[in-house]
Amino acid sequence: MSNSSKHLNDIRDSWMSRWADSLALWSKFTKLREPKFCFNEKEEKAEGLTNSFAMIRLNDTSVVLSLPQIAANKLEGFPLEIMGHEIGHHVYCPADISDQGRMIARIRRGLPTKEHLAPFVANIYADLLINDRLQRSANLKMADVYRALGEESNDPMWTFYMRIYEILWSLQRASLAKGKIDSRLEGDAQLGARIVRAYAKDWLRGSGRFAALCLPYLLDDEGKQMQKLLKGWLDTQNAGAGGMPDGLTEIDGDEIDDNIHPSRDKRLTGLYDDGEEAGADTISPEPTHATSNSAGNREGQCREPFEYGEILKGLGVNLSAHEIAIRYYRERAVPHLIKFPVRIMPESLEPLMEGLDTWDVGSPLEDIDWFETVMVSDRVIPGYTTVQRTYGTSSGSLPEKEPVDLDLYVDCSGSMPNPQWATSYLTLAGAIISLSALRAGSRVKATLWSGKHDFQTTGAFIGDEKEIMKILTGYIGGATAFPIHLLRDTFENRKPTNRPVHVLVISDDGVDTMFEKDERGTSGWDVARMALEKGRSGGTMVLNLWSEWKDNKTLVKAHDEGWDIHRVKDWNELVEFARAFSKANYGEKEKERKSS
């Protein structure tokens, strides 16, 4: 074994002996898996550790440490400081991947024009909170870690950051911050220190304020010098890689209105109005939990898909725009889905004897009907004269339920939004109805259409949720022309023994192209009539129209021929339609629930 390998093994053994002590810094009940030590670049790459001597992974609550980088930075003497810091990310800030995402979302709002720097700002903010607690409460030497790193710079952002530590820990001025400290920077650092202390137990709320404080220092070089200086300590940059947070499509109730600059926070400045009680907050210290969308209470509002995607990228979640859209619309659809159906069992009935059958050797001995066997022959020969009773069951009084499949057509012409960028209520409604249908045991054929030859479809009735969502979250954006041949081909050869199908079309006034002639010259009216007849479960059109559908002669005729027409005045009304449609077609009926 070489001297360098022996040195790395010695560091590993020494640090492992302090792991239990590092956990105890936070609580004697803290439990985490043992850290992963990397001995070379290949192992670091395999663990996802890049440009840093330490990192956390929120998806599997792991701490990863680079032994070569620890040795190169002369940090061997700080096992408690470094491991205690990484543990702090798991048990304090951010603690889990969802809260990391929520923090990045708030920080993005505090960094207009520099939103892409939110992961970096989130990292240094979390480090401030953790290091301050370890330095003061556990009496660790966190300041010495920065001194050991030996980084000195005149970069304003770095000076601002180091000055906050000096104020927090009552260190001599310029002991860590080596750059120029003017009155503005001093004031910002004072506010930064107050944020760390005042929001130590409500750190998510303080994150947006800290971001607003950092913004002026990021406008010129985007903190590139500081990121270079901190390259060994940026341990949460890709903390969410491999994981998938929940709850990020919806905006926290106080996320927008409470995201203020700290100079406007009376809790930090102490500048209260006459008659205002000292310690009073500008906004209620607890997030609101009502459902209205009034100012100061925005719970229930949702992010746009592009913003949701940027938050995931900030977490280190590597997905394509299409995959992000699938997760976005699925998360938004889940609260609106029908409950999982309860299986209805028939009443318990007495067995109905149907006759006798030969009892064969190998069957259970207790199945032999000895009386009937003796009646057959007084000589018992197993497998020849032995008989057993056969039983059947009589039909129960409850009817058997047959799932109704769904043939879904969602308009994706140029007048419709791209669901991967902005919220598409057509996509959301399609997701709610399709996922509800799958819950009820139905199969779905989903088609996204723009023109006669511009469409995306599952091609068949399937139960694969991912494939259905893949179609619904796609985008075409061309001219409007309903693909009549798809409707024709779906039902032309459908047999009476096949499952019933309900046809659902989501569109606007462009739906009238559905009744033009197909490439064979067949009228769309004939195709639609055939689809309803062979589908045996009706058809529905939900349309965004300027006026009542009864004013449209084409739609009146469609209604007369069996189509159920629903008008929405705004696309967001599709959500309520989707809920009602799913409940009516795939939810349990009241009588069924009582009978179960």
PyMOL commands that set and color helices and strands:
alter all, ss='L'
color gray80, all
select helices_A, chain A and resi 3-16+19-24+41-47+67-72+79-91+97-109+115-137+142-149+156-168+183-198+203-217+224-229+262-264+266-269+305-315+321-336+365-367+370-376+425-439+465-472+484-491+509-515+524-535+549-551+553-560+571-586+590-595
alter helices_A, ss='H'
color red, helices_A
select strands_A, chain A and resi 36-38+54-57+62-66+352-358+387-392+405-411+444-449+455-457+501-508+536-544+563-568
alter strands_A, ss='S'
color yellow, strands_A
deselect
rebuild
show_as cartoon
